[in-house]
Amino acid sequence: MPVISLFAWMLVIAFLAFIACMFEDLESDIGSQSNPNSQIQLAPEMGYIHRYFNKAISGEGLSYALSCTIAGAIAMLMLLKLEPMLVAKGMSLGYAAVLAIPVGAAVGSLVHMVRASTCYVGREAAHKRFEQPIYLDVFYGHLLPIATHNFMAVICITAIAYIQSNLGLLSGVAGASNPFPLPLLCLIWGLTVGAIGSSTGDIHYGTERAFQDKPFGEGRRVVYHGQICRYGDCGIRTSKDVAAFCAKYGGPATGLTFGLIVLFENWRTVIGMLLGGLSVEGLANPAVAAAGGIGIGIVIAAVLTILNRMLEKWTRDKYGPFVGE
Protein backbone atom coordinates (compact mmCIF):
# COMPACT_ATOMS: atom_id res chain seq x y z
CA MET A 1 0.00 0.00 0.00
CA PRO A 2 2.74 2.60 0.73
CA VAL A 3 4.31 1.89 -2.66
CA ILE A 4 0.95 2.49 -4.36
CA SER A 5 0.64 5.71 -2.38
CA LEU A 6 4.08 6.72 -3.64
CA PHE A 7 2.96 6.17 -7.24
CA ALA A 8 -0.19 8.19 -6.56
CA TRP A 9 1.79 11.17 -5.25
CA MET A 10 4.04 10.97 -8.30
CA LEU A 11 0.97 11.28 -10.52
CA VAL A 12 -0.21 14.27 -8.49
CA ILE A 13 3.18 15.92 -9.05
CA ALA A 14 2.95 15.26 -12.81
CA PHE A 15 -0.54 16.78 -12.94
CA LEU A 16 0.60 19.87 -11.03
CA ALA A 17 3.53 20.17 -13.44
CA PHE A 18 1.14 20.17 -16.40
CA ILE A 19 -0.97 22.95 -14.86
CA ALA A 20 2.11 24.96 -13.83
CA CYS A 21 3.77 25.03 -17.25
CA MET A 22 0.52 25.67 -19.09
CA PHE A 23 -0.12 28.81 -17.04
CA GLU A 24 3.54 29.80 -17.23
CA ASP A 25 3.41 29.77 -21.02
CA LEU A 26 0.16 31.74 -21.15
CA GLU A 27 1.55 34.30 -18.70
CA SER A 28 4.60 34.78 -20.91
CA ASP A 29 2.23 35.33 -23.86
CA ILE A 30 0.28 37.97 -21.94
CA GLY A 31 3.48 39.79 -21.04
CA SER A 32 5.36 39.14 -24.30
CA GLN A 33 8.20 37.49 -22.41
CA SER A 34 9.02 34.66 -24.81
CA ASN A 35 11.75 34.91 -27.42
CA PRO A 36 9.41 36.51 -29.99
CA ASN A 37 9.37 39.43 -27.55
CA SER A 38 12.63 40.52 -29.21
CA GLN A 39 10.56 41.25 -32.32
CA ILE A 40 8.01 43.18 -30.26
CA GLN A 41 10.89 45.11 -28.72
CA LEU A 42 12.26 45.88 -32.17
CA ALA A 43 8.95 46.77 -33.85
CA PRO A 44 8.80 50.50 -32.92
CA GLU A 45 12.33 50.97 -34.21
CA MET A 46 11.14 49.61 -37.56
CA GLY A 47 8.08 51.90 -37.60
CA TYR A 48 5.53 49.39 -36.30
CA ILE A 49 3.69 51.01 -33.40
CA HIS A 50 1.90 48.32 -31.35
CA ARG A 51 -0.22 47.67 -28.25
CA TYR A 52 1.58 44.60 -26.93
CA PHE A 53 2.68 44.42 -23.30
CA ASN A 54 6.48 44.31 -23.38
CA LYS A 55 8.25 42.86 -20.34
CA ALA A 56 11.11 40.42 -21.02
CA ILE A 57 12.33 40.22 -17.41
CA SER A 58 15.68 38.44 -17.62
CA GLY A 59 14.07 35.54 -19.45
CA GLU A 60 11.39 33.19 -18.18
CA GLY A 61 13.75 30.85 -16.38
CA LEU A 62 15.24 33.49 -14.10
CA SER A 63 11.99 35.38 -13.51
CA TYR A 64 10.12 32.21 -12.51
CA ALA A 65 13.04 31.03 -10.44
CA LEU A 66 12.74 34.27 -8.45
CA SER A 67 8.96 34.10 -8.07
CA CYS A 68 8.99 30.44 -7.05
CA THR A 69 11.91 30.89 -4.65
CA ILE A 70 10.17 33.79 -2.93
CA ALA A 71 7.02 31.67 -2.66
CA GLY A 72 8.97 28.72 -1.28
CA ALA A 73 10.83 30.88 1.27
CA ILE A 74 7.60 32.50 2.53
CA ALA A 75 5.85 29.13 2.68
CA MET A 76 8.73 27.56 4.58
CA LEU A 77 8.79 30.38 7.15
CA MET A 78 5.05 30.01 7.70
CA LEU A 79 5.36 26.23 8.02
CA LEU A 80 8.11 26.59 10.62
CA LYS A 81 5.82 28.87 12.64
CA LEU A 82 2.49 27.11 12.15
CA GLU A 83 3.41 23.41 12.34
CA PRO A 84 4.60 23.49 16.00
CA MET A 85 1.35 25.22 16.93
CA LEU A 86 -0.71 22.57 15.15
CA VAL A 87 1.26 19.75 16.78
CA ALA A 88 0.64 21.30 20.20
CA LYS A 89 -3.09 21.37 19.50
CA GLY A 90 -3.12 17.84 18.07
CA MET A 91 -4.12 18.98 14.60
CA SER A 92 -2.93 17.74 11.22
CA LEU A 93 0.17 19.36 9.72
CA GLY A 94 -1.63 19.61 6.37
CA TYR A 95 -3.58 22.62 7.57
CA ALA A 96 -0.37 24.64 7.71
CA ALA A 97 0.49 23.76 4.10
CA VAL A 98 -3.01 24.71 2.89
CA LEU A 99 -2.39 28.22 4.24
CA ALA A 100 1.35 28.61 3.66
CA ILE A 101 1.53 27.57 -0.01
CA PRO A 102 -1.12 30.01 -1.36
CA VAL A 103 0.24 32.89 0.75
CA GLY A 104 3.77 32.24 -0.48
CA ALA A 105 2.59 32.04 -4.09
CA ALA A 106 0.64 35.28 -3.70
CA VAL A 107 3.73 37.14 -2.46
CA GLY A 108 5.84 35.75 -5.31
CA SER A 109 3.20 36.80 -7.86
CA LEU A 110 2.99 40.32 -6.43
CA VAL A 111 6.75 40.70 -6.81
CA HIS A 112 6.48 39.41 -10.38
CA MET A 113 3.73 41.95 -11.14
CA VAL A 114 5.82 44.82 -9.75
CA ARG A 115 8.78 43.82 -11.88
CA ALA A 116 6.50 43.52 -14.93
CA SER A 117 5.22 47.05 -14.29
CA THR A 118 8.63 48.68 -14.11
CA CYS A 119 9.89 46.70 -17.09
CA TYR A 120 6.97 47.66 -19.36
CA VAL A 121 7.10 51.35 -18.50
CA GLY A 122 10.89 51.47 -18.82
CA ARG A 123 10.98 49.70 -22.16
CA GLU A 124 8.25 51.79 -23.76
CA ALA A 125 9.66 55.03 -22.35
CA ALA A 126 12.91 54.18 -24.10
CA HIS A 127 10.94 53.98 -27.37
CA LYS A 128 9.71 57.57 -27.15
CA ARG A 129 12.13 58.58 -29.90
CA PHE A 130 10.35 56.13 -32.22
CA GLU A 131 6.92 57.59 -31.29
CA GLN A 132 5.85 54.47 -29.40
CA PRO A 133 3.39 55.65 -26.69
CA ILE A 134 2.74 54.09 -23.28
CA TYR A 135 -0.87 52.94 -23.48
CA LEU A 136 -2.25 53.11 -19.95
CA ASP A 137 -5.16 50.78 -20.75
CA VAL A 138 -2.67 48.19 -21.99
CA PHE A 139 -0.55 48.74 -18.88
CA TYR A 140 -3.38 48.44 -16.34
CA GLY A 141 -5.36 45.85 -18.29
CA HIS A 142 -2.52 43.31 -18.43
CA LEU A 143 -1.25 43.45 -14.84
CA LEU A 144 -4.04 41.37 -13.29
CA PRO A 145 -3.90 38.61 -15.94
CA ILE A 146 -0.11 38.53 -15.57
CA ALA A 147 -0.39 38.20 -11.78
CA THR A 148 -3.16 35.59 -11.83
CA HIS A 149 -1.52 33.35 -14.43
CA ASN A 150 1.78 33.66 -12.59
CA PHE A 151 0.03 32.77 -9.32
CA MET A 152 -1.40 29.57 -10.79
CA ALA A 153 2.03 28.50 -12.04
CA VAL A 154 3.84 29.42 -8.82
CA ILE A 155 1.31 27.79 -6.48
CA CYS A 156 1.61 24.52 -8.43
CA ILE A 157 5.43 24.66 -8.32
CA THR A 158 5.39 25.39 -4.58
CA ALA A 159 2.98 22.50 -4.03
CA ILE A 160 5.28 20.18 -6.01
CA ALA A 161 8.25 21.23 -3.89
CA TYR A 162 6.25 20.71 -0.69
CA ILE A 163 5.14 17.23 -1.74
CA GLN A 164 8.69 16.24 -2.68
CA SER A 165 10.16 17.50 0.59
CA ASN A 166 7.51 15.56 2.56
CA LEU A 167 7.04 12.57 0.26
CA GLY A 168 8.18 10.04 2.86
CA LEU A 169 5.63 11.27 5.39
CA LEU A 170 2.83 11.52 2.82
CA SER A 171 3.40 8.10 1.24
CA GLY A 172 4.59 6.21 4.29
CA VAL A 173 7.81 5.09 2.54
CA ALA A 174 10.94 5.79 4.58
CA GLY A 175 13.62 7.79 2.77
CA ALA A 176 11.35 8.92 -0.07
CA SER A 177 11.49 12.61 0.86
CA ASN A 178 13.77 14.91 -1.12
CA PRO A 179 16.73 16.09 1.00
CA PHE A 180 16.69 19.60 -0.51
CA PRO A 181 14.86 22.34 1.43
CA LEU A 182 11.63 23.79 0.08
CA PRO A 183 13.05 27.08 -1.31
CA LEU A 184 15.84 25.26 -3.16
CA LEU A 185 13.35 22.87 -4.77
CA CYS A 186 11.25 25.88 -5.79
CA LEU A 187 14.34 27.46 -7.34
CA ILE A 188 15.13 24.32 -9.35
CA TRP A 189 11.55 23.84 -10.53
CA GLY A 190 11.18 27.56 -11.28
CA LEU A 191 14.20 27.47 -13.58
CA THR A 192 12.86 24.30 -15.20
CA VAL A 193 9.31 25.49 -15.82
CA GLY A 194 10.59 28.79 -17.21
CA ALA A 195 13.07 27.08 -19.51
CA ILE A 196 10.48 24.66 -20.89
CA GLY A 197 7.91 27.43 -21.32
CA SER A 198 10.51 29.50 -23.16
CA SER A 199 11.44 26.66 -25.51
CA THR A 200 8.23 24.75 -26.22
CA GLY A 201 5.96 27.76 -25.75
CA ASP A 202 7.90 29.94 -28.18
CA ILE A 203 7.16 27.58 -31.04
CA HIS A 204 3.42 28.02 -30.69
CA TYR A 205 3.50 31.69 -29.75
CA GLY A 206 5.81 32.67 -32.61
CA THR A 207 4.14 30.77 -35.45
CA GLU A 208 0.49 30.79 -34.42
CA ARG A 209 -0.19 34.40 -33.60
CA ALA A 210 2.61 36.95 -33.71
CA PHE A 211 3.91 36.11 -37.21
CA GLN A 212 1.17 34.83 -39.51
CA ASP A 213 2.31 36.31 -42.81
CA LYS A 214 5.47 34.25 -43.40
CA PRO A 215 5.77 30.93 -45.27
CA PHE A 216 5.93 27.82 -43.11
CA GLY A 217 9.47 26.91 -42.15
CA GLU A 218 11.01 30.10 -43.49
CA GLY A 219 12.22 31.35 -40.13
CA ARG A 220 12.89 34.96 -39.20
CA ARG A 221 15.01 36.62 -41.85
CA VAL A 222 16.62 39.96 -41.05
CA VAL A 223 14.43 41.73 -43.59
CA TYR A 224 11.32 40.75 -41.59
CA HIS A 225 12.60 41.87 -38.18
CA GLY A 226 10.04 43.91 -36.27
CA GLN A 227 7.20 43.05 -38.65
CA ILE A 228 4.72 41.74 -36.10
CA CYS A 229 0.99 41.23 -36.67
CA ARG A 230 -0.67 44.17 -34.94
CA TYR A 231 -4.29 43.74 -36.04
CA GLY A 232 -6.70 41.08 -34.87
CA ASP A 233 -10.28 40.00 -35.49
CA CYS A 234 -11.78 42.83 -33.46
CA GLY A 235 -9.40 45.74 -33.89
CA ILE A 236 -5.92 46.39 -32.60
CA ARG A 237 -4.34 43.29 -31.10
CA THR A 238 -2.95 43.18 -27.57
CA SER A 239 -1.02 40.51 -25.70
CA LYS A 240 -4.25 39.27 -24.09
CA ASP A 241 -5.50 38.34 -27.55
CA VAL A 242 -2.34 36.32 -28.07
CA ALA A 243 -2.89 34.47 -24.78
CA ALA A 244 -6.54 33.76 -25.60
CA PHE A 245 -5.48 32.15 -28.88
CA CYS A 246 -2.54 30.21 -27.40
CA ALA A 247 -4.77 28.84 -24.64
CA LYS A 248 -6.24 26.51 -27.30
CA TYR A 249 -3.00 24.79 -28.29
CA GLY A 250 0.23 26.47 -27.18
CA GLY A 251 -0.46 26.50 -23.45
CA PRO A 252 -1.72 22.89 -23.21
CA ALA A 253 1.11 21.65 -25.46
CA THR A 254 3.70 23.37 -23.25
CA GLY A 255 2.07 22.02 -20.09
CA LEU A 256 1.99 18.54 -21.61
CA THR A 257 5.72 18.78 -22.33
CA PHE A 258 6.60 19.59 -18.74
CA GLY A 259 4.06 17.14 -17.35
CA LEU A 260 5.42 14.27 -19.43
CA ILE A 261 9.00 15.11 -18.45
CA VAL A 262 8.07 15.01 -14.77
CA LEU A 263 5.95 11.88 -15.26
CA PHE A 264 8.69 9.95 -17.08
CA GLU A 265 11.30 11.12 -14.59
CA ASN A 266 9.24 10.06 -11.58
CA TRP A 267 8.13 6.83 -13.24
CA ARG A 268 11.67 5.69 -14.06
CA THR A 269 12.83 6.65 -10.57
CA VAL A 270 10.09 4.68 -8.84
CA ILE A 271 10.59 1.66 -11.12
CA GLY A 272 14.29 1.77 -10.32
CA MET A 273 13.47 1.91 -6.62
CA LEU A 274 11.21 -1.12 -6.99
CA LEU A 275 14.05 -2.98 -8.70
CA GLY A 276 16.22 -2.01 -5.74
CA GLY A 277 13.84 -3.61 -3.28
CA LEU A 278 11.69 -0.66 -2.22
CA SER A 279 9.63 -1.26 0.91
CA VAL A 280 8.19 0.70 3.81
CA GLU A 281 11.61 0.61 5.48
CA GLY A 282 13.32 2.11 2.42
CA LEU A 283 15.66 0.76 -0.28
CA ALA A 284 17.30 -2.63 0.15
CA ASN A 285 19.83 -2.07 -2.66
CA PRO A 286 20.37 1.61 -3.63
CA ALA A 287 22.97 0.72 -6.31
CA VAL A 288 20.52 -1.46 -8.21
CA ALA A 289 17.85 1.23 -7.87
CA ALA A 290 20.16 3.88 -9.35
CA ALA A 291 21.32 1.64 -12.20
CA GLY A 292 17.77 0.58 -13.01
CA GLY A 293 16.48 4.15 -13.04
CA ILE A 294 19.33 5.37 -15.25
CA GLY A 295 18.88 2.48 -17.66
CA ILE A 296 15.16 3.10 -18.02
CA GLY A 297 15.89 6.81 -18.58
CA ILE A 298 18.29 6.00 -21.41
CA VAL A 299 15.67 3.80 -23.07
CA ILE A 300 13.03 6.53 -22.78
CA ALA A 301 15.41 9.12 -24.27
CA ALA A 302 16.25 6.82 -27.18
CA VAL A 303 12.58 6.11 -27.95
CA LEU A 304 11.69 9.81 -27.83
CA THR A 305 14.61 10.68 -30.12
CA ILE A 306 13.45 8.13 -32.70
CA LEU A 307 9.84 9.34 -32.51
CA ASN A 308 10.98 12.94 -32.87
CA ARG A 309 12.99 12.09 -35.99
CA MET A 310 10.01 10.25 -37.49
CA LEU A 311 7.72 13.22 -36.79
CA GLU A 312 10.19 15.66 -38.33
CA LYS A 313 10.52 13.55 -41.49
CA TRP A 314 6.74 13.23 -41.78
CA THR A 315 6.34 17.02 -41.39
CA ARG A 316 8.96 17.81 -44.03
CA ASP A 317 7.42 15.34 -46.47
CA LYS A 318 3.91 16.66 -45.93
CA TYR A 319 4.50 20.43 -45.75
CA GLY A 320 7.88 20.83 -47.43
CA PRO A 321 10.05 21.60 -49.12
CA PHE A 322 10.96 24.50 -46.82
CA VAL A 323 12.02 27.80 -48.35
CA GLY A 324 15.71 27.63 -49.21
CA GLU A 325 15.87 23.83 -49.47
C-alpha positions, -999 to +999 in steps of 0.1 A: +000+000+000+027+026+007+043+019-027+010+025-044+006+057-024+041+067-036+030+062-072-002+082-066+018+112-052+040+110-083+010+113-105-002+143-085+032+159-090+030+153-128-005+168-129+006+199-110+035+202-134+011+202-164-010+230-149+021+250-138+038+250-172+005+257-191-001+288-170+035+298-172+034+298-210+002+317-211+015+343-187+046+348-209+022+353-239+003+380-219+035+398-210+054+391-243+082+375-224+090+347-248+118+349-274+094+365-300+094+394-276+126+405-292+106+412-323+080+432-303+109+451-287+123+459-322+089+468-338+088+505-329+123+510-342+111+496-376+081+519-376+055+494-363+037+510-334+019+483-314-002+477-283+016+446-269+027+444-233+065+443-234+082+429-203+111+404-210+123+402-174+157+384-176+141+355-195+114+332-182+137+308-164+152+335-141+120+354-135+101+322-125+130+310-104+127+343-084+090+341-081+090+304-071+119+309-047+102+338-029+070+317-027+090+287-013+108+309+013+076+325+025+058+291+027+087+276+046+088+304+071+051+300+077+054+262+080+081+266+106+058+289+126+025+271+122+034+234+123+046+235+160+013+252+169-007+226+152+013+198+168+006+213+202-031+214+195-031+178+181-041+190+146-029+177+112+002+194+097-016+196+064-036+226+076-004+246+077+005+238+041-030+247+029-024+282+042+013+286+037+015+276+000-011+300-014+002+329+007+038+322-005+026+320-041+006+353-037+037+371-025+058+357-053+032+368-079+030+403-064+067+407-068+065+394-104+037+420-111+058+448-097+088+438-119+065+435-149+052+471-143+086+487-141+099+467-171+070+477-194+071+513-185+109+515-188+110+497-222+083+518-238+097+550-223+129+542-241+109+540-274+097+576-272+121+586-299+103+561-322+069+576-313+059+545-294+034+556-267+027+541-233-009+529-235-023+531-199-052+508-207-027+482-220-006+487-189-034+484-163-054+459-183-025+433-184-013+435-148-040+414-133-039+386-159-001+385-156-004+382-118-032+356-118-015+334-144+018+337-126+000+328-093-014+296-108+020+285-120+038+294-088+013+278-065+016+245-084+054+247-083+054+254-046+030+225-040+053+202-060+082+212-039+063+207-007+051+172-017+087+162-027+102+175+006+075+156+026+070+126+003+082+100+029+056+113+054+028+115+028+034+081+012+046+062+043+078+051+025+109+058+046+136+078+028+113+089-001+115+126+009+138+149-011+167+161+010+167+196-005+149+223+014+116+238+001+131+271-013+158+253-032+134+229-048+112+259-058+143+275-073+151+243-093+116+238-105+112+276-113+142+275-136+129+243-152+093+255-158+106+288-172+131+271-195+105+247-209+079+274-213+105+295-232+114+267-255+082+247-262+060+278-257+079+299-282+072+276-310+034+280-307+035+317-298+058+327-326+041+308-354+005+308-344-002+344-336+026+370-337+039+361-372+012+348-395+023+363-428+055+343-434+058+309-453+059+278-431+095+269-421+110+301-435+122+314-401+129+350-392+150+366-419+166+400-411+144+417-436+113+407-416+126+419-382+100+439-363+072+430-387+047+417-361+010+412-367-007+442-349-043+437-360-067+411-349-103+400-355-118+428-335-094+457-339-059+464-326-043+433-311-029+432-276-010+405-257-042+393-241-055+383-276-023+363-281-029+345-248-065+338-256-055+322-289-025+302-274-048+288-246-062+265-273-030+248-283+002+265-272-005+265-234-017+229-232+011+217-255+037+234-233+021+220-201+020+185-216+057+188-223+066+196-187+041+171-174+054+143-194+090+151-185+081+150-148+059+119-153+087+099-171+113+111-146+092+101-116+081+068-132+117+057-141+128+067-106+101+047-088+106+017-111+143+018-103+135+019-066+112-011-070+140-030-087+162-020-057+138-036-033+117-007-022+096-013+009+082+007+038+116+006+055+133+021+024+157+008-003+173-026+002+198-021-027+204+016-036+230+007-063+205-015-082+178+012-079+202+039-093+213+016-122+178+006-130+165+041-130+193+054-152+189+025-177+152+031-180+159+068-186+183+060-214+157+038-231+130+065-228+154+091-243+163+068-272+126+061-279+117+098-278+146+107-301+135+081-327+098+093-325+110+129-329+130+121-360+100+102-375+077+132-368+102+157-383+105+136-415+067+132-418+063+170-414+090+178-440+074+153-465+039+167-459+045+204-458+079+208-474+101+216-491+110+245-468+120+278-484+157+276-492+159+238-495 
